[in-house]
Amino acid sequence: MKKLNLIIFLVFALILISCNNDEPNETPVNPDNDVSFITDGVLIINEGLFGQGNGEISYYDFSTNKVSHQIFYNINNKLLGDLPYRLAVSDDVAIITVNNSNKVYIVNLHNFLLLSEYDVPSPREIVFRDLRHIYVSSLTESYLYVINSIDNSISKIYCDRPIKQIIEVNSKIYGLAWSNYYSGKANKFVMVIDLVQNQLIDSIEVGIEPQTIVYKDNYLWVLSTGGYMHEENAKISKISLDNHQIVHYWNFPNNNDYPSYLIIRNGKMYFLNNNAIQSATIDDHNILSINTLYAASSSSSLYYLMWDGDDNCFWVSDVKDYMHNGSVYKISENGELLLTIEAELVPGMICRIL
C-alpha cells in the first residue's frame, strides 16, 4: 500500500511539473525588433527544479510594466541549464553561473546575446573586477576560479575548502566556507585570499554556516545561520579589517532562527528570517533587538533578499511551494508591498538594471 501511495504521489508530481507551462502576460523577446531591450528594470534568475535543467532568466521592464520570460533561450536558442544561481553585471556585460551544469556564461547585458562560456565545477558566487579578472567560487571544489575573458583562460587559487559568497575589499577576496559537505572541514570560517599574491593568507573563525558577508564602515559583518540542524544559535560577527579579529558578535535569541541575506543601512541590519523580512538594531545592553518589517503569507516561502539603493526599496523572491511559478515583490523601506512580479520556477537572485 505504501508503495502504491508513493507511485501515485510521483505520478501526480510529474503531472504538475509537465503542466506548469501557464505564463503570465508576457512580452516575447524578439532579437530582430528589440536589439537593446534591457535598459531599466530587474533581471530575475529562475533556478528551476533541481536536476530538471529548466532554469531561466526573466526581465521586468519598468517603462512598460511587463515581464519577459526565458530571455536567454529566446535570444540564443540555447537552454541556460540546470540551476542558474548568480548574475553579476558591469557596463555592457553580464556573467551568469549555472551550478549543476558547471557553466559560466558571459552575455551582452542589453540584448543577452551569448558572448562566451566557460567550464567551472559547480560555480556559485561572482566578483567581477574586470574582463581579465572574473572571480568565481565553487560549491564542490576548494578553489577560487579566475576567468580571463580577454584571452579565454581560466586559472585557480587554492582556498583550503569550498567557499560560497565572496566579496573584494582592498585587493583581497573574503570567502565564506558555508558548507562542509564536500570537504569534511569545519564550515565556520571566512577565508582570506590575497589577489596580489594569488594565494590564501588567512582564515577567520565565525559562526557555523556563514551565509552573508558585508563590508561597512571599515568592518566586515558576517551573518551565520548556526547550521541547517541548528547546531548553535545564529549570530552576526563584526570583524576588524586591520587584524582580522572579531570585535564583537551578537547571537540571535532563538535557536530556531535561520537568517539569511544580511543588509546594513542607516544603522539597521535587515535579513530574511522566519519567512519574513526582519530588521535588527543593537540596544543599550548590546543585545540584538529584532522586529518584523514584512511577513509573508503561509503559502509563500521567501528565498532571496536585496536592497535597491536607486529606488530605496527591497526586492524579495518568493518560491511558493517550489513546484509552481513564484513571485518577486518590491517592498518599501517601511514594509509596504509596492509591486508583485510573476516569475517562473524557483525565483532566486534579483538584479537591478539601470
ZAMARGU-4260 file (C-alpha; in steps of 0.2 Angstrom, whole numbers, plus 5000, padded with zeros to 4 digits):
<rodrens>
0) 5000/5000/5000 | 5014/5012/5004 | 5022/5008/4988 | 5006/5012/4979 | 5004/5028/4988
5) 5022/5033/4983 | 5019/5029/4965 | 5003/5039/4965 | 5012/5054/4973 | 5026/5053/4960
10) 5014/5052/4945 | 5005/5067/4952 | 5021/5077/4954 | 5026/5074/4937 | 5009/5079/4930
15) 5011/5096/4940 | 5028/5099/4933 | 5023/5095/4915 | 5008/5105/4916 | 5016/5120/4923
20) 5018/5130/4907 | 5005/5143/4910 | 5013/5160/4908 | 5008/5177/4915 | 5006/5191/4902
25) 5022/5190/4894 | 5031/5201/4881 | 5040/5189/4869 | 5058/5194/4866 | 5062/5196/4848
30) 5081/5200/4844 | 5076/5207/4827 | 5065/5220/4834 | 5072/5223/4851 | 5091/5225/4849
35) 5093/5233/4866 | 5078/5228/4876 | 5086/5228/4894 | 5088/5246/4899 | 5079/5250/4915
40) 5071/5236/4926 | 5076/5220/4935 | 5083/5203/4930 | 5077/5188/4939 | 5086/5171/4940
45) 5073/5157/4940 | 5083/5142/4947 | 5071/5129/4941 | 5069/5112/4948 | 5084/5103/4954
50) 5091/5091/4941 | 5077/5096/4928 | 5088/5109/4918 | 5074/5121/4917 | 5082/5136/4925
55) 5080/5153/4915 | 5080/5172/4917 | 5066/5184/4917 | 5066/5203/4914 | 5054/5216/4921
60) 5054/5232/4911 | 5049/5247/4922 | 5045/5258/4906 | 5031/5245/4900 | 5027/5236/4917
65) 5028/5220/4908 | 5039/5204/4911 | 5048/5194/4898 | 5052/5176/4902 | 5066/5164/4896
70) 5076/5178/4888 | 5092/5168/4887 | 5084/5154/4877 | 5073/5166/4866 | 5089/5176/4861
75) 5102/5162/4860 | 5091/5147/4855 | 5100/5138/4869 | 5095/5131/4886 | 5103/5140/4901
80) 5104/5124/4910 | 5102/5116/4927 | 5101/5128/4942 | 5107/5146/4937 | 5112/5154/4953
85) 5120/5171/4952 | 5122/5185/4940 | 5134/5200/4940 | 5134/5215/4929 | 5146/5228/4924
90) 5145/5241/4910 | 5139/5231/4895 | 5141/5213/4900 | 5133/5201/4912 | 5141/5185/4920
95) 5129/5170/4924 | 5134/5155/4935 | 5124/5139/4932 | 5128/5127/4946 | 5123/5110/4941
100) 5128/5112/4923 | 5146/5118/4928 | 5145/5133/4916 | 5149/5151/4917 | 5141/5162/4903
105) 5145/5180/4898 | 5132/5189/4889 | 5129/5206/4882 | 5119/5215/4896 | 5107/5224/4884
110) 5102/5211/4872 | 5108/5195/4881 | 5117/5188/4866 | 5129/5175/4872 | 5147/5181/4870
115) 5157/5166/4878 | 5156/5152/4890 | 5167/5143/4902 | 5168/5126/4911 | 5169/5129/4930
120) 5164/5115/4943 | 5148/5120/4952 | 5151/5138/4950 | 5142/5149/4963 | 5146/5167/4968
125) 5155/5180/4957 | 5166/5195/4960 | 5168/5205/4943 | 5183/5216/4944 | 5186/5217/4925
130) 5186/5206/4910 | 5203/5199/4914 | 5198/5196/4932 | 5181/5187/4935 | 5182/5178/4951
135) 5170/5163/4954 | 5168/5152/4969 | 5163/5134/4968 | 5151/5123/4979 | 5161/5107/4977
140) 5180/5112/4975 | 5192/5121/4986 | 5197/5134/4974 | 5193/5151/4968 | 5192/5151/4949
145) 5199/5166/4939 | 5192/5169/4922 | 5201/5180/4909 | 5188/5183/4896 | 5201/5193/4885
150) 5212/5178/4882 | 5199/5164/4886 | 5209/5157/4900 | 5205/5150/4917 | 5216/5149/4932
155) 5213/5145/4950 | 5218/5149/4968 | 5218/5136/4982 | 5207/5141/4997 | 5208/5125/5008
160) 5189/5122/5007 | 5175/5127/4996 | 5168/5144/4998 | 5152/5152/4993 | 5149/5171/4995
165) 5164/5181/4990 | 5167/5200/4991 | 5183/5210/4987 | 5190/5223/4999 | 5207/5231/4997
170) 5213/5218/4984 | 5208/5204/4995 | 5194/5191/4992 | 5184/5186/5008 | 5175/5170/5005
175) 5163/5161/5016 | 5166/5142/5020 | 5147/5139/5021 | 5146/5120/5019 | 5157/5105/5025
180) 5148/5093/5014 | 5161/5091/5000 | 5177/5095/5011 | 5173/5087/5028 | 5181/5103/5035
185) 5173/5115/5048 | 5161/5127/5039 | 5163/5142/5051 | 5177/5152/5043 | 5180/5167/5032
190) 5194/5163/5020 | 5206/5177/5015 | 5214/5177/4998 | 5227/5190/4993 | 5224/5195/4975
195) 5242/5202/4973 | 5250/5186/4978 | 5235/5175/4972 | 5235/5164/4987 | 5226/5160/5003
200) 5234/5171/5018 | 5222/5169/5032 | 5206/5162/5039 | 5194/5170/5052 | 5183/5159/5063
205) 5165/5165/5064 | 5148/5155/5067 | 5143/5139/5059 | 5137/5141/5041 | 5142/5159/5037
210) 5129/5164/5024 | 5132/5183/5021 | 5147/5195/5022 | 5145/5213/5021 | 5158/5227/5020
215) 5153/5243/5030 | 5162/5257/5039 | 5179/5248/5038 | 5172/5232/5046 | 5167/5215/5039
220) 5150/5209/5045 | 5146/5191/5044 | 5129/5183/5046 | 5130/5165/5051 | 5114/5154/5052
225) 5120/5142/5065 | 5119/5127/5054 | 5105/5118/5045 | 5102/5107/5060 | 5103/5122/5072
230) 5119/5116/5080 | 5121/5133/5088 | 5111/5150/5088 | 5113/5161/5073 | 5125/5176/5075
235) 5132/5192/5067 | 5150/5194/5069 | 5159/5211/5067 | 5177/5209/5061 | 5191/5222/5060
240) 5199/5224/5043 | 5216/5229/5051 | 5219/5212/5060 | 5205/5201/5055 | 5200/5199/5074
245) 5182/5198/5079 | 5177/5215/5088 | 5160/5209/5094 | 5147/5196/5090 | 5128/5196/5093
250) 5118/5180/5095 | 5101/5178/5089 | 5089/5175/5103 | 5080/5159/5097 | 5088/5143/5092
255) 5075/5141/5078 | 5081/5157/5069 | 5089/5154/5052 | 5093/5171/5045 | 5100/5174/5028
260) 5105/5189/5016 | 5111/5202/5028 | 5109/5220/5023 | 5116/5235/5033 | 5109/5253/5030
265) 5105/5268/5041 | 5111/5260/5057 | 5100/5244/5055 | 5103/5227/5049 | 5090/5218/5038
270) 5088/5200/5034 | 5076/5186/5029 | 5071/5175/5044 | 5055/5165/5049 | 5048/5169/5032
275) 5049/5187/5034 | 5060/5202/5031 | 5066/5207/5048 | 5076/5222/5055 | 5088/5222/5070
280) 5096/5236/5080 | 5108/5234/5094 | 5101/5241/5111 | 5109/5249/5125 | 5114/5232/5133
285) 5122/5227/5117 | 5109/5214/5113 | 5100/5212/5096 | 5083/5219/5096 | 5073/5211/5081
290) 5057/5217/5073 | 5047/5211/5058 | 5046/5223/5043 | 5036/5212/5031 | 5029/5195/5034
295) 5024/5183/5020 | 5008/5173/5020 | 5008/5154/5024 | 5008/5150/5006 | 5024/5159/5002
300) 5042/5155/5005 | 5054/5170/5005 | 5070/5165/4997 | 5081/5179/4991 | 5083/5197/4998
305) 5092/5213/4991 | 5092/5232/4993 | 5089/5243/4979 | 5098/5260/4983 | 5091/5268/4967
310) 5073/5266/4971 | 5076/5264/4990 | 5067/5248/4992 | 5069/5229/4995 | 5067/5216/4982
315) 5062/5199/4988 | 5059/5182/4979 | 5045/5170/4984 | 5047/5152/4978 | 5030/5147/4984
320) 5030/5128/4985 | 5045/5125/4973 | 5033/5116/4961 | 5023/5131/4954 | 5029/5148/4947
325) 5035/5160/4960 | 5034/5179/4963 | 5045/5194/4966 | 5040/5208/4977 | 5045/5226/4978
330) 5044/5231/4997 | 5046/5249/5003 | 5058/5253/5017 | 5043/5254/5029 | 5037/5236/5024
335) 5023/5241/5011 | 5021/5229/4996 | 5023/5241/4981 | 5023/5228/4967 | 5021/5210/4963
340) 5030/5202/4948 | 5025/5185/4942 | 5041/5175/4940 | 5045/5157/4934 | 5050/5141/4944
345) 5060/5145/4960 | 5065/5163/4958 | 5081/5167/4966 | 5093/5181/4964 | 5086/5198/4958
350) 5097/5211/4949 | 5093/5229/4947 | 5097/5236/4929 | 5099/5254/4925
</rodrens>
